[in-house]
Amino acid sequence: MKKKIFIISGGTSKERLISLDTGLQVANELKKNGYKVKISEPNNNLKKNISQFKPGVIFNALHGQLGEDGYIQTIIESFKIPYTHSGVIASSIAMDKEISKKIFIANKINTPKFIIYSFNKEKNLNLIKAIDKKLKFPVVVKPINEGSSVNVHICTKKNIKKILNSMQNYRRVMIEEFIAGREIQVAIMGNKKLGAIELKPKRKFYDYQAKYNSNAKTKHIIPVDMSKKKLEQVMNIALKAHKIIGCKGISRSDFKFYKNKFYILELNTQPGMTKLSLVPEIANYNGIEFIKLLEWIINDSSTKR
């Protein structure tokens, strides 16, 4: 008998719409293949909905803050029901770009140089000088704990202060060295190197619109036009990052390839499962159809991640 699957999607993060899309597509695929499924928001009725439905597995389809950062994982663990994707600690580490970068650096994984900007004028009077000295312009300004390239900006000396002013609600942001080059994404499935894909956005970079709006016409290239040795190298780095952060299930790491070097930008513990999502595309190219990918994720779940 197939397990009853309880899907949590939606939420309050800036990635709510993507989460709803992920949840709906996962639900439709599972129902089509004979699973009994219930979708719920992570609201005050969550505990009641779970206890009434009595699922065999909770499928976490949330994206962004409160869904990927260890918060919902902590709540789910209290239900003592197996759940998908990474656990509390790995989720919180991967979502925090500052902590994860420090771990990458400590483990000799190339990542762009960075500084943390806190919105305290006294401490940041010499910001331009600090950037010129450590990073050089242009730079990438991004929130420390958002996903899907939400509020990520490429900044010059002319517009950086304007961009920073628009991001004050974050209190602290990351200012990162801009690495040009090719966009390579790698999917990891447990301890297996699932595969890689290259993205060629028509926009300035692979931002939120390039990821989720089909009108953006981002080109997905698979197989990646790269030597077997280089592909193996980037997949090995992704697997290493997956392991050192303590990820479970599926993860997807984002890289830039520039001057024959790979730079990891971030690691995603809950990649999207929409029609434009990369992990299902990589899996499908490697002979794993969508339902088989979902069943693997479900079978990999456990009560403590």
N, C-alpha and C positions, 0 to 999 in steps of 0.2 A: 504494500500500500504506500502511495506517495505521501510525503510529509506535507502538512499544512503550513503554508508560508505567510507570515505576517510582514508586510512591507511598510517601512516608515519612510515617508517622503514629504516634501514641502518645506516646512519650517519657516524660520524668520530671516535667514541669511540673504545676502544679495544674490545668491545662486538658487533661490527658491524655485524659479520657473524651470530651471534645468533639472532640479531634483524631482519636481512633479513629472517632467517628461521621462526621466529615468525610471521613476516608480511605475508610471503607466505602461511603458514599453516592457519592463520586466514582468509586470502583472499579466499583460496580454499574452506574452510568450509562454508563461507558465500555465495560464488557464488553457491555452490552446493545446497544451501537452498534458492535460489531465490533472493539474494541481488545483487544490482548493486554496484560494488566495484572498486576503483582506488587506486593503491599503488604509493607512491611518496617518494623520498629522501627529507630530510630537507635542501634543497639547495636554491639557489637564485630564483628558479622557483616556490617555494612553494606557495607563495601568488597567483600567476597567475593560478597555477594548481587547487587550492582550489576554486577560484572565477569562473573558467570555469566549474568545475565539480558540484558546488553547493551542497555539501553534507549535510545530515541531522545530521551526527555525524562524528567527527574526532576520529579515533582509534589510540591512541599513542602506537606504537609497538617498540619504541626505548628502548634501554638498555644502561646503563652506563652514562658517562659524556655527558652533553648537552641534554640528553634525559630523565633522571630520576632526575635531580638535580634542577628543577624549571626553567631552561633556555628556553626549548622549550614550556613549559607550559605558560610562560609569552608571548611568541609570539602567541601561539594559542588563548589565551584569547583576543588578539586584533582583532581576526576575528569574535568574538561574535557568535561562533558556539559551540554547546555542544561537550565536549571531554571526553575521558575515563580516568580512574585512578585518582590519587591524584592531587591536585592543586599545585600552586607555592610554598607556604610556607611549606606544609607537605613534598613535594618532596625534597626541599632543605635541610630540617632538617634531614630527613631519610637518605639521601645520604651522609651527613657529619657525619662520625662515631664519631667524638669528641663531636659534639653538641648533637647528639642523645643519646650517652652514658651518658652525663651529665644529660639529661632529665630522662633517665631510673633510674639513681642513685637518683636523687631528688624525684622520685616517688616510691622509694624502690623496684625497680625491679633489681634482681641480674644480674650483668654483669661482665665479667672479669676485673680485675684491669688493669690500663694502664698508660703509660707516652707518651708524645708527643716528638718526636725527630726532631729537626730542624737541617739542615745541616750547622751549625755554630760551627766550631771546638772549639772556646773558651768556648761556653756554654755547650758543651757536652764532655769535657775532662774526666769526671768521670762517663761516661755512664755505664760501667760494674759494678762499685760500686753501682750506683743508681738502676740498675736492680736487683743486688743481694739483696739490701736492701728492695725494694718494691715489686718485682715480682718473682724473682728466675728464673733460667734457667730450661728447655728450655722456650723460649718466641715465640710469634707470631708477625711477622713484617708485616704490611699491609699499603697500601695507605689509606689516610683518606677519599678519595672520588671516589673509584672505586667499581664496583659490580662484581658478579660472581667469587669471589676469584681471581681476576686478580692480579698478583704480590704479592700474600700472601705466606709467607715463615715461616716455623717452624725453629727457630734458636737456636744454642747452643753458648756457650761462644767462641768456636773455630771459628765459621763461621759468626757470626753476623756482624762483621765489613766488611767482603767481601760482604755480602748481602746488607748492607746499602750503600756501595759504588756503587752498581749496581742500586740503586733506587734514586740517587741524583736529577734526573729530577723532582721528586715530591716536593722537597724543605722541606716538612714536612711529616713525616710518624708516624703511631701509633705503639708503642711497647706494646704488650698486654700479660697479664698472659696466659699461656697455660693451658687450661682446658681439661683434658682427658675425657673419658666417651662417651656416646651414642649421635649420631647426630639425633635430632628430629626437624622436620619442621612442622609449623602450618599455615594453610590457613584461612584467615578471608574474609568473603564476606559481605560487608556492616557492619551490626551490628551482623552478624551471625557467630558462630564458625563452619567453614565448616568441619574441620577435621585435622588429623595429620598423618605424615608418618615418618618412621625411615629409615635412610640410613646407609648402611654398605659398605664403600668404600674399595676396595682392595688396593688402593694407600695409601700413608702415612696419608692423610686426605682428606676431601671432597673438592678437589681443582677444578680448571677450567676443567681439563681433566676428572675428576671423574663426573662432572656435565653434560658435553656435548658430551663426546666421548663414544659411545656404547661399544667400545673395552675395556674400563676401567672396565666394568662389575661391576659397583656399584650395590649393592643389595638394592632394594626398598621393605620395609616391611610394609604392610598395611593389616589388622589392626596392630597397634603397640602393642607389647607384654608388656603391662603395666597395672596396676590396673586402674579401671574406675576413681577412685578418683584422681590418679596422672595425667591421661590424661586430666581430667577436669581442673586440676590445671594449666597445661601448656597452655591449650587453653584459659583459663581465663586471663593468663598473656599476651598472644598474643593479645587478644581483648583489654586489658587495654593499651598496647603499641600502638596499632592501633588508639585508641581513643585519647590518650594524645598527639600524634604527629599530629593528625588531618587528618588522612588518609581517603580517600574516595574509594569506589569500592573494589577492591581486594588488599589484601596485604599478604605477606608470611614472617613469622618470623623464624629465624634460632636459634636453641637452642642447648646447650650441657646439658646432664643430668649426673651429677656426684655426688656420695655420697649423693643420695636422694635429690639433689637440681637441679633446672633448672637455667641455665645462658643464657640470651639472648645475641647473638652475633651481630645480626643486623636485621633490618626490611627492606624488599624489597617492594617498592610501585608499581613496574611494573614487576611482576613475568613473566618468559618466558611462551610462549604458543607453545612449540615444542612437538614433540613426546616423548621426554625424560623429559619434564617439570613436575614439581611436582603438581602444582595447578590443572591442568586438570586431573591428576591421582587421586588426593584426591577427586575432584568433582565427577569423574566417579564412584569411589568406593561408594560414598554417593548418587548415583542414578541420578547425573546430567551429562548428556552427553555433549560432547564438544560444540555442537551448542547451547544448552540451556545455558551453561556457558557464551558463547560469547554474546548471546542475553541479558542475565542479565547485563553484563558489558555495553553493548550499551544502554540499557534502563535506566541504572543508571547514564548515563553521564549528564552533565549540563554545562552551559556557564561559570560559576564560580565555581571552585572546592574548 
